[in-house]
Protein backbone atom coordinates (compact mmCIF):
# COMPACT_ATOMS: atom_id res chain seq x y z
CA UNK A 1 0.00 0.00 0.00
CA UNK A 2 1.43 3.43 -0.97
CA UNK A 3 1.62 6.21 1.57
CA UNK A 4 1.38 9.82 0.54
CA UNK A 5 2.82 12.59 2.65
CA UNK A 6 1.18 16.00 2.49
CA UNK A 7 4.07 18.45 2.16
CA UNK A 8 1.84 21.44 2.84
CA UNK A 9 2.30 24.92 1.39
CA UNK A 10 4.08 26.26 4.46
CA UNK A 11 6.94 23.72 4.41
CA UNK A 12 10.11 25.26 2.92
CA UNK A 13 11.47 23.39 -0.07
CA UNK A 14 14.99 21.99 0.05
CA UNK A 15 16.03 23.14 -3.44
CA UNK A 16 19.62 23.38 -4.63
CA UNK A 17 19.17 27.10 -5.31
CA UNK A 18 18.78 27.76 -1.58
CA UNK A 19 21.93 25.80 -0.67
CA UNK A 20 25.41 27.29 -1.03
CA UNK A 21 27.48 25.30 -3.53
CA UNK A 22 31.23 24.76 -3.83
CA UNK A 23 32.45 26.03 -7.18
CA UNK A 24 35.93 25.72 -8.64
CA UNK A 25 37.74 28.90 -9.70
CA UNK A 26 40.86 28.43 -11.82
CA UNK A 27 43.72 30.91 -11.63
CA UNK A 28 46.32 30.94 -14.41
CA UNK A 29 49.59 32.83 -14.18
CA UNK A 30 51.68 33.42 -17.31
CA UNK A 31 55.09 35.05 -17.34
CA UNK A 32 58.76 34.48 -16.74
CA UNK A 33 59.60 31.92 -14.04
CA UNK A 34 60.75 34.73 -11.73
CA UNK A 35 57.55 36.77 -12.23
CA UNK A 36 55.27 33.76 -11.69
CA UNK A 37 57.13 32.72 -8.53
CA UNK A 38 57.03 36.29 -7.19
CA UNK A 39 53.28 36.49 -7.79
CA UNK A 40 52.71 33.15 -6.02
CA UNK A 41 54.75 34.39 -3.03
CA UNK A 42 52.83 37.68 -2.98
CA UNK A 43 49.48 35.87 -2.95
CA UNK A 44 50.76 33.64 -0.14
CA UNK A 45 51.82 36.66 1.95
CA UNK A 46 48.30 38.07 1.51
CA UNK A 47 46.89 34.78 2.82
CA UNK A 48 45.19 33.78 -0.42
CA UNK A 49 46.90 30.49 -1.29
CA UNK A 50 49.73 28.24 -0.18
CA UNK A 51 52.63 28.03 -2.64
CA UNK A 52 52.32 24.23 -2.75
CA UNK A 53 48.70 24.56 -3.92
CA UNK A 54 49.94 25.82 -7.31
CA UNK A 55 51.06 23.51 -10.08
CA UNK A 56 54.73 23.29 -10.90
CA UNK A 57 55.64 25.85 -13.57
CA UNK A 58 54.76 24.49 -17.01
CA UNK A 59 56.59 25.75 -20.12
CA UNK A 60 54.15 27.35 -22.56
CA UNK A 61 56.28 26.97 -25.67
CA UNK A 62 57.00 30.69 -25.80
CA UNK A 63 60.57 31.65 -25.08
CA UNK A 64 61.10 32.26 -21.36
CA UNK A 65 57.41 31.86 -20.47
CA UNK A 66 55.84 29.46 -17.98
CA UNK A 67 52.35 28.94 -16.66
CA UNK A 68 51.18 27.98 -13.16
CA UNK A 69 47.65 26.87 -12.28
CA UNK A 70 45.71 27.08 -9.02
CA UNK A 71 42.19 25.74 -8.44
CA UNK A 72 40.37 27.13 -5.42
CA UNK A 73 36.93 26.02 -4.30
CA UNK A 74 34.64 28.78 -3.10
CA UNK A 75 31.20 28.63 -1.52
CA UNK A 76 28.73 30.44 -3.78
CA UNK A 77 25.15 31.29 -2.80
Secondary structure, DSSP 8 states (H G I E B T S, - for coil): --------TTS----GGGS-EEEEEEEEEEE-HHHHHHHHHHHHHTTS--GGGS---EE-SSTT-EEEEEEEEEEE-
